[in-house]
Amino acid sequence: MKASRSGFTIIEVMVATALLSFTVLTFIYALNQGHMVAGMSSQRLQALNMARDIMEQVRSQEYLDISSIPKASLGGSFEYECVVSANGSFSGTKDIVVTVSWTDVAGNTLSSLDLNSSAARWLH
């Protein structure tokens, strides 16, 4: 009489372990990517808020006082620049471009965001 053996063979255990490992690693990779995208979105939102603040400061000045601002640091990995062109798209206007640039959370990509506006002589 043969004794019946119950249990798993070494091959079944190895296949199950490989499948479980693949599933866990895929899940960890997806979490890591989600975390990185969330960080990049947060940085972009910070840059947009900084650009809006700078634009608000520039546009609150009298028309004749509006001028370019050289590149400066905003703290952390952010820096900004404001370029004002005296002869805007229309006569009596100034085009304003605020550029905020930063290094992403991974530390390897330089990103930037431009915010454009115009100021008119007759509105001030």
C-alpha positions in Angstrom: 0.0 0.0 0.0 1.2 3.4 -0.9 0.9 6.2 1.7 -0.8 9.3 0.3 1.1 12.4 0.8 -0.6 15.7 1.2 1.2 19.1 0.8 2.9 21.1 -1.9 5.9 20.2 -4.0 8.9 22.5 -4.1 8.0 23.7 -7.6 4.5 24.7 -6.5 5.9 26.6 -3.5 8.5 28.4 -5.8 5.8 29.4 -8.3 3.5 30.7 -5.6 6.4 32.7 -4.0 7.3 34.2 -7.4 3.7 35.2 -8.1 3.3 36.7 -4.6 6.7 38.6 -5.0 5.7 40.0 -8.4 2.4 41.2 -7.0 3.9 42.8 -4.0 6.7 44.5 -6.0 4.1 45.8 -8.5 2.0 47.3 -5.7 5.1 48.9 -4.1 6.2 50.4 -7.4 2.6 51.8 -8.0 2.7 53.4 -4.5 6.1 54.9 -5.1 5.0 56.4 -8.5 1.8 57.8 -6.9 3.9 59.4 -4.1 6.2 60.9 -6.7 3.4 62.3 -8.8 1.7 63.8 -5.7 5.0 65.5 -4.8 5.4 66.9 -8.3 1.8 68.2 -8.3 2.4 69.8 -4.9 5.5 71.5 -6.2 3.7 72.8 -9.3 0.9 74.2 -7.1 3.5 75.9 -4.9 5.1 77.4 -8.0 1.7 78.6 -9.3 0.9 80.3 -6.0 4.3 81.9 -5.9 3.9 83.2 -9.5 0.4 84.6 -8.6 1.8 86.4 -5.6 4.6 87.9 -7.6 2.3 88.9 -10.4 -0.1 90.5 -7.9 2.8 92.5 -6.4 4.0 93.7 -9.8 0.5 94.6 -11.1 -0.3 96.6 -7.9 2.4 99.1 -8.8 1.8 102.3 -10.7 2.1 101.8 -14.4 5.4 103.7 -14.7 7.0 101.8 -11.8 6.3 98.3 -13.3 9.7 96.9 -14.4 11.5 93.6 -14.7 12.9 91.8 -11.7 16.1 89.8 -12.1 16.2 86.1 -11.2 16.0 85.6 -7.4 15.6 82.7 -5.0 12.3 82.0 -3.3 13.7 79.5 -0.9 14.1 75.8 -1.2 14.5 74.8 -4.9 12.4 77.6 -6.2 13.6 80.7 -8.1 11.7 83.4 -10.1 12.2 86.0 -12.7 9.8 88.7 -13.9 10.3 90.1 -17.4 8.4 93.3 -18.4 8.4 94.4 -22.0 7.6 98.1 -22.3 6.0 97.8 -25.7 3.2 95.3 -25.0 0.8 93.8 -27.5 -1.1 97.1 -27.7 0.0 100.7 -27.5 0.2 101.9 -23.9 0.5 98.4 -22.4 3.3 96.4 -20.8 3.5 92.7 -21.1 4.5 90.9 -17.9 5.8 87.4 -17.7 6.6 85.8 -14.3 8.6 82.6 -14.5 9.0 80.3 -11.5 11.5 77.4 -11.9 12.3 74.6 -9.6 14.0 71.2 -9.4 11.5 68.3 -9.0 11.2 66.0 -6.0 13.4 63.4 -7.6 16.1 66.1 -7.9 16.9 65.5 -11.6 14.5 67.6 -13.7 14.3 71.4 -13.9 10.7 72.5 -14.3 9.3 75.9 -14.9 5.9 77.7 -15.0 5.1 81.0 -16.8 2.3 83.3 -15.8 1.5 86.1 -18.4 -0.4 89.3 -18.0 -0.6 92.9 -19.3 -0.8 96.2 -17.6 -2.4 99.2 -19.3 -1.5 102.9 -18.8 -5.2 103.9 -18.6 -6.1 101.5 -15.8 -3.6 103.1 -13.4 
